[in-house]
Structure formats: structure tokens, C-alpha cells
Amino acid sequence: MAKIKQSLTNGTHTPLHKRTSQGGSRAKTSSMNKSFKHSFKKYRGQGR
């Protein structure tokens, strides 16, 4: 099989942060299921 030549002008891939509940600073609710959305607290701390 022939090797595919990668062009340098195409640019490099920049990874996007997935914003999960474990590693993200602020979790996104669009990727959660219903039970996780229901129990999700936007602000964990004192007050509010």
C-alpha cells in the first residue's frame, strides 16, 4: 500500500476541551443523560 503524504500547509489539529463533569471547569449539560441533568448543580459552594 502506498503511504499518504501529509501536507504541512493544512495546519495542525488543535484539540478542543470536552467539558466533562470530571475534568472540565464547567460541565456541559448537552452531553449528559436525563438523570445527570436532573441532579446537576451549577454552583457547588456556599450560598446561591
Secondary structure, DSSP 8 states (H G I E B T S, - for coil): -------STT----------TTT-SS--GGGS-HHHHHH--S--SS--
